[in-house]
Amino acid sequence: MTGQLTPHGAEKVRLRGLAALRTPAPATATAVLVPGYTGSKEDFAPLLDGLADGGFRAVAIDLPGQFESPGPPDEKAYLPSALGSVVAELVADVEGPVVLLGHSYGGLVARAAVLAGAPVVGLTLLDSGPGELPDGARRRALGAGEPVLRTSGLDEVYRVREQVSARSPMWAAMPADLKEFLRLRFLASSPVGLLGMADGLRTEPDLVDALAATGVPTLVVAGEWDDAWSVAAQREMAARLGAPFELIRGAAHSPNTENPAALLRVLLRAWREWLG
């Protein structure tokens, strides 16, 4: 199995009402992993055992409205600031030092958690950006998908997504069981949550200076072929933060599933330095 279906030793738990995958204790620290738009805790499946072997208890979550986590009926509850408060409360419940990682939209949420006072020893922004999603295919897809979701529902949106995905060689090569998981996960999403997060992706302000002012150590990581926020924009964000920047070769927007071994090496090296 590959990607989100990678076997691992984590258990399914609920933390503050959120579905999560948690590796066994003991560990020297905990890594809280926050997925992106249309994602879930399973996006980090290829990293879980490696993090545990490296001394970190991994806690990968479904944000409210994602997959197996229920969410509220208000679209504004899915903006980064609101979800960041949820993550900050979860982090505060974790014993011992915590490192926080956010992927894509999850990076905007994780940043908001730090700005809300989440007690972390460091923050990793993975294929995320300084603010709203720039012009490009991903942003255009959000705009095109919104009226379909509002009028026709999740099934029709996924049908259109599958038609577009079918043009990709990566989709053609994907195992059938993984395709089925991605379908079921999307259909389990909260429509209100998808609309609210899509709004966040198109409106989030640049808060890099505010994050820098917190003094929280930060690491910026990007796949070399990222097609959401450009690699150049992420490199510039790292410079503004005074943070190291790492490029993951052989990966696009999701190094956690596209080149997890290389990503794991980068994460463990940086996180161990933060812990001294």
Secondary structure, 3 states (H helix, E strand, C coil): CCHHHCCCCCEEEEECCEEEEECCCCCCEEEEEECCCCCCHHHHHHHHHHHHHCCEEEEEECCCCCCCCCCCCCHHHHCHHHHHHHHHHHHHHCCCCEEEEEECHHHHHHHHHHHCCCCCCEEEEECCCCCCCCCCHHHHHHHHHHHHHHHHCHHHHHHHHHHHHCCCHHHHHCCHHHHHHHHHHHHCCCHHHHHHHHHHHHHCCCCHHHHHHHCCCEEEEEECCCCCCCHHHHHHHHHHHCCCEEEECCCCCCHHHHCHHHHHHHHHHHHHHHHC
